[in-house]
Structures are given as C-alpha cells and as structure tokens.
Amino acid sequence: MSVTREEVLACLKTIQAPSGVDLVEAGLVRALSVTGGAVRFVMEVSSPDPFEPAKAEAERKLAALGCAPVSIVMTAHSKPSAPPDLSPTRKAEPAGPEKIPGVDRIIAVASGKGGVGKSTVAANLACALAAEGRRVGMLDADVYGPSQPRMLGVSGRPQSPDGKIILPLRNFGVTMMSIGLMTNEDQAVVWRGPMLMGALQQMLTQVQWGALDVMIVDLPPGTGDVNMTLAQKAHVDGAIIVSTPQDVALMDARKGIDMFNQLGTPIIGMIENMSTHICSQCGHEEHVFGHGGVSEEAKKLNVPLLAEIPLHLDIRLAADGGAPIVVSKPNSTQAQAFRSLAKSLIESGQA
Ligand SMILES: Nc1ncnc2c1ncn2[C@@H]1O[C@H](COP(=O)(O)OP(=O)(O)OP(=O)(O)O)[C@@H](O)[C@H]1O
C-alpha cells in the first residue's frame, strides 16, 4: 500500500515526545524517506530509553496506516559515524541561485570587518526569532572563524547515517550547522576555491534542514569568496550589515554593502553594535567607539538602521558562554534590543 509523506507526518504528529510536544514539532524526525509503503527515518535523541515508548507507538501507528516496512533508527543507538567527507567529489557546476527546499527565507548577516560582533548578533537574532515561534536555521559559513557552535552551546560531530545527508544539531529552538563542527577546534581551516565552494554547497543542500521559516547565514567578514558563492548558489532574500560606529569599520561596511548591491542581494538594513558602553558596575554610559556613526551612514546609503546594540559585559559573557543573552537573560535591556529587532523583522515580513 502506498502512503504519502504528508500522511506519515500527520501520523507522527499524533505521537508525543517525553517533552510533551509531538515528535515532528520537537524536531526529532530526521531524514524521513517515504517510498511506496516503506517508511524510514532517524529519531535524533540524546539517550534512547525515554523515547522507546514513542518509537514503539510510531511503529504501531504507521503499520496501522498501511506502511511496511517501517524502519526507525535512534541516533543514540548508532555508533558515531565518520564526519561527512567535505572534499569536493566533482567540479562545482555553474548553477544559478536556487531556493533551498523547505527554507522560506535566507537572511545573510555580514560585516566588512572582523570582530565587530556579527556572529553575536546572528546568534541572538536566531534565538530571538525562535523565541517568537519562528522555525529558524543557522548556517555558520564563517569558514575562517566559525563561532556559532560555541555561541549556541552545541558540540560534537554532526552525524551522517547514510554518508550523504548530514543531520544538523539543535539548541534553543535553532537548527544549526557549522563548518566548525566538521573540523577540530584548534585546526586552522584553510578553505580555498573549489573546496570552499563545495563545503558551502554541501551545507546548503546536504544538511537535513527540515521546514524553516528563516535561515540565518553567518558570513565571514569582508567581501570574499564565500559571500559571492552564497549569492550565486542560493536565493538570498536579504542581508543585514553589522558595524561598530568607528570610521574604519564603517568604511569596510560600505564595501560590503556595495558587494551585495552588485550581487543583487537586497540590504535589509544596518545594525550598530557596541553602540554605547554601559558600565555593569555603575550604569555609567560612554561611547567607546563613538556613537551614531552607523545611523548617519545608513541615512546616507538610504538603508534602514535596524538596531543599536550596547557594548555590555553580559552580552559577551553570554555569547562566549554558550547561551546568548536572549536565552540566558531574556528580560534584560540588552536582550530587549535583539528581541525588538526580531519582532520588527517578523512584522515587516522579512523573517
Ligand atoms: N554588544 C556587545 N557587547 C559586548 N561584547 C560583545 C558585543 N558584541 C560582540 N561582543 C564580543 O566581541 C567578540 C567578537 O564578537 P563576534 O565573534 O560576534 O564578532 P565577529 O564580527 O563575528 O567576528 P569574526 O567575524 O572575526 O568572527 C566576542 O567575544 C563577543 O562576545
């Protein structure tokens, strides 16, 4: 008997995970394959025992639906498989930008200069969007300094049960994949030309992203290969440029905006990070890198200023500690800046 993918998902939605939400909503159903009556999928769990009843229920209900054979593999059962091979298997074929299946929108977070807080903004924005109920993915394409695993508190190698599809990791409601999870932390990553293009292509097309409302892409700083490749391979709906108010960072941001204009990627707006410094001891406010520079530049370039994020110790401690401030101190003034940003992007239909 033949069943559809939709019927299988509807059936799995009637089964509760131990957390109380259904298996699909909990993001546990990965690599689902429905061929005729044969159903196979992976349940991504940290420890199998609590999930055995849900697995048995799924097997029973799918059999009652007419599915045969039903094969459910819990990832914790299997030995960690070898990391997916990222070496290019064939020459990259010239192909135009494509929609990633299941992904509604792609937002690139970029900066002209390194160290201006682009990854911090990307991580907080992703978590803030997830907290608003959006289905969010994070593709950490910062090949030269991938920091999303640390910022989003995930570790371990992503699994690839069939050696082709890569299972992403998930934390704080964000489905994430990073080039940093495929390399040793201390290993210098020297991605060049075709190898780099192949790695990005694989992260876009071979990762089991599932259905996402928005995918955030944390780009490397500057105007290099990765930014170009992303725009060539995927349909990027918009770019957010992060800068500090300093002239030097602004000049680099201008180059970044110019590049996106040339690539035909719309600029969603600019974010001034490290805008003012508020002393965590006495609350005194000072402008370490100046203030308002990004706002002036945004006016000149006729792009919106999306947010001004203060320089605050808690933002650094949270990001570097593996739980962005939006998650660790959601009601703080600092988190509010990111939460308002997420809300305004949702309201304007951009995320
Ligand atoms: N608003 C902020 N307040 C305090 N610390 C911040 C803030 N934004 C970023 N930081 C800290 O600054 C450091 C650099 O930030 P981050 O890694 O996000 O920069 P980046 O622009 O992504 O750098 P690169 O592109 O070189 O990876 C981190 O330690 C981060 O915690």
The ligand as a Gaussian input file, in Angstrom:
#p B3LYP/6-31G(d) Opt

LIG

0 1
 N       27.488000      44.178000      22.084000
 C       28.493000      43.513000      22.612000
 N       28.852000      43.700000      23.902000
 C       29.903000      43.024000      24.446000
 N       30.651000      42.148000      23.795000
 C       30.342000      41.909000      22.509000
 C       29.253000      42.555000      21.856000
 N       29.201000      42.103000      20.571000
 C       30.194000      41.211000      20.440000
 N       30.878000      41.083000      21.593000
 C       32.049000      40.231000      21.843000
 O       33.056000      40.589000      20.902000
 C       33.773000      39.435000      20.472000
 C       33.713000      39.370000      18.945000
 O       32.366000      39.164000      18.580000
 P       31.951000      38.215000      17.372000
 O       32.718000      36.936000      17.389000
 O       30.464000      38.155000      17.379000
 O       32.474000      39.120000      16.175000
 P       32.509000      38.813000      14.626000
 O       32.257000      40.097000      13.957000
 O       31.601000      37.680000      14.296000
 O       33.992000      38.373000      14.421000
 P       34.621000      37.436000      13.282000
 O       33.929000      37.791000      12.023000
 O       36.060000      37.791000      13.302000
 O       34.287000      36.025000      13.682000
 C       33.120000      38.243000      21.170000
 O       33.884000      37.914000      22.297000
 C       31.759000      38.758000      21.580000
 O       31.284000      38.120000      22.739000

